[in-house]
Each structure stands twice: as C-alpha cells, then as structure tokens.
Amino acid sequence: MAKTPAERQRQLRLRRRSEPEGAVQLSVMIRLTASVKLHRLARFHGLTKRATIERIIAEAEGTAVAGMVDAAVEAYYRSW
C-alpha cells in the first residue's frame, strides 16, 4: 500500500536523526537575495545547501574563536 505524505515525512525525519553526527531541522525565513547567494555558493563549491551552511558556520566559528583568549574560548564552548 502507498504511504501518505505524512508517513514519508516521518520516515525521512527518523532517517535524519540516525545520522552519525545527528541532525536537527532548521526552519528559518531568509531574504530572497540570501537564498540566491546560498544557491550560487553551493553550486560553485559543488556542495548541497546544507553542506554550504555547515561550512559557513564552521568557518565563522573558527574565525571568532581565533580572536579569543583561552578563558573566553573555554567559556564559549561551555555556553551550549
């Protein structure tokens, strides 16, 4: 028997949760211009939009942490 859209969506979410590093769904509204830029960046680097966002976040965090003193770095990583 065919699955309903809700059943397919539930299975997709369950699959995503079982990823090695875990995954969460991020739902945000962004400007059209930002969406276009994200699409272009992803295509340019041969990545998915998800991988592009993860890469941007990792690079931004690395830049932020690089400018911190040791105590601030420790506090930053404990803040989650």
C-alpha positions in Angstrom: 0.0 0.0 0.0 1.3 3.5 -0.8 2.4 5.7 2.0 0.8 9.0 2.8 3.0 12.2 2.6 2.9 12.3 6.4 4.3 8.8 6.6 7.1 9.5 4.1 8.0 12.7 6.0 8.1 10.8 9.3 10.5 8.2 7.8 12.7 11.0 6.4 12.9 12.7 9.8 13.7 9.4 11.5 16.5 8.7 9.0 18.0 12.1 9.5 18.0 11.6 13.3 20.1 8.4 12.9 22.9 10.2 11.0 26.3 9.7 12.6 26.7 13.2 13.9 22.9 13.6 14.5 20.8 16.2 12.7 18.3 18.8 13.6 15.8 20.5 11.4 16.5 24.2 10.9 13.5 26.2 9.8 14.1 29.9 9.1 12.9 32.6 6.7 15.7 34.4 4.9 15.7 37.1 2.3 15.4 36.1 -1.4 18.8 37.6 -2.0 20.4 35.5 0.7 18.7 32.4 -0.7 20.1 33.2 -4.2 23.6 33.7 -2.8 23.4 30.4 -0.9 22.3 28.6 -4.0 25.2 30.1 -6.0 27.8 29.3 -3.3 26.6 25.7 -3.1 26.8 25.2 -6.8 30.2 26.9 -7.1 31.7 24.6 -4.5 29.8 21.5 -5.6 28.0 21.2 -2.3 24.5 20.9 -1.1 22.9 23.9 0.6 23.1 22.0 3.9 26.9 21.4 3.5 27.4 25.0 2.5 25.6 26.3 5.6 27.6 23.9 7.8 30.8 25.1 6.2 30.0 28.8 6.6 29.1 28.2 10.3 32.3 26.2 10.9 34.5 28.9 9.2 32.7 31.7 11.1 33.2 29.9 14.5 36.8 29.3 13.7 37.4 33.0 13.0 35.5 34.0 16.2 37.5 31.6 18.4 40.8 32.5 16.8 40.4 36.1 18.2 39.7 34.9 21.8 41.9 34.4 24.8 42.0 31.0 26.4 39.4 31.8 29.1 37.0 33.2 26.5 37.4 30.1 24.3 36.6 27.8 27.3 33.5 29.9 28.2 32.4 29.9 24.6 32.5 26.1 24.3 30.8 25.7 27.7 27.9 28.0 26.6 26.0 25.3 24.8 
